[in-house]
Amino acid sequence: MGVLVPLASAGRLLSAFRKPLTFLWGSLWPLLLWLRATFWLVGTNWRQKQQNREEPKETREEEEDNEEEGGGCDGPLVPTSVNYHFTRQCNYKCGFCFHTAKTSFVLPLEEAKRGLLMLKEAGMEKINFSGGEPFLHARGQYLGKLVQFCKEELCLPSVSIVSNGSLIQERWFASYGQYLDILAISCDSFDEEVNILIGRGQGKINHVENLRRLRGWCRDYRVAFKINSVINRFNVGEDMREHIQELRPVRWKVFQCLLIEGENSGEGALKEAERFLISKEEFEDFLDRHKEVSCLVPECNDKMKDSYLILDEYMRFLNCQKGRKDPSKSILDVGVEAAIKFSGFDEQAFLKRGGKYVWSKADLKLDW
């Protein structure tokens, strides 16, 4: 009987506190749910931060891979040195030509100047005019006006031309020579029969004799003289040392004959250059024979690959990464920065091949 009294008292106490406890639990439950959600969110954020700490390593690796594929350049590409092929027309018929007469289009002069100004504003220091044959259009006057514009108004450090030389007259030097830093003449042989065989024949004009005449005019009008030679099946055995040393160019650029799909090989090509090809070993033998020539600047196919910024007659950059010329949109339509992204240009390859050198005649120590 004594045991039953405390039990009865406990029951009455529980009955008395049941309602307050039920109320208290009902009040605490939402608080517990909020705390649970809060701690879950904090835990999720912590795990996310841990993942973020690990991501930069992977991102760096991806960026390094992208840099390798894009030439290892940080930021936008700068068009330091540009080769502007403003015409595809030519009066010669070189069998290995890799920029053939597929169109006859030439930009209006003011549009070409607008594009050159855009290139200067994007960082261009050197412009090289080429073709085709750049002296063919408007008898060289179009070219002369562009040369003068680039030197006089754009104040470019270097303005150069690559030409076969057959159409250049002394009066052109008298008018525009002061604005030109370098004139490069293409000459693949000092044997006139070989030149004719290659396609560098033009009626009664002797290519080698004309080369010597141009060398004299360059001296007279203070223009740095350069020679470009494409080594191919028909001249690979020739010894040119004596002639080069006599002419004393500031640079003798020696190229290995190159195939470009759609230009001098494959479907749609206007030339068939396969018969001109030589091996890398044959090219190296030619270089070894001429190693004592101090102005020799050799470029095998590997060195040339993606190391040139080429602008076509529409001012489109030409991407040669796949062995053909895939054009970007014109800089006149989308701007330089947008167009150059599709150029395939490898700035490191450009620097490695010696693409940047003393290219202003003001800085060259020349014996006129």
Helices and strands as residue ranges (DSSP letters): H 4-69, E 81-85, H 109-121, E 126-130, G 137-140, H 141-148, I 149-153, E 158-163, H 170-176, G 177-179, E 182-186, H 192-198, H 207-220, E 224-231, H 241-247, E 251-256, G 274-276, H 280-289, E 296-299, H 301-304, E 310-311, E 316-319, E 326-330, H 331-334, H 336-340, H 347-352
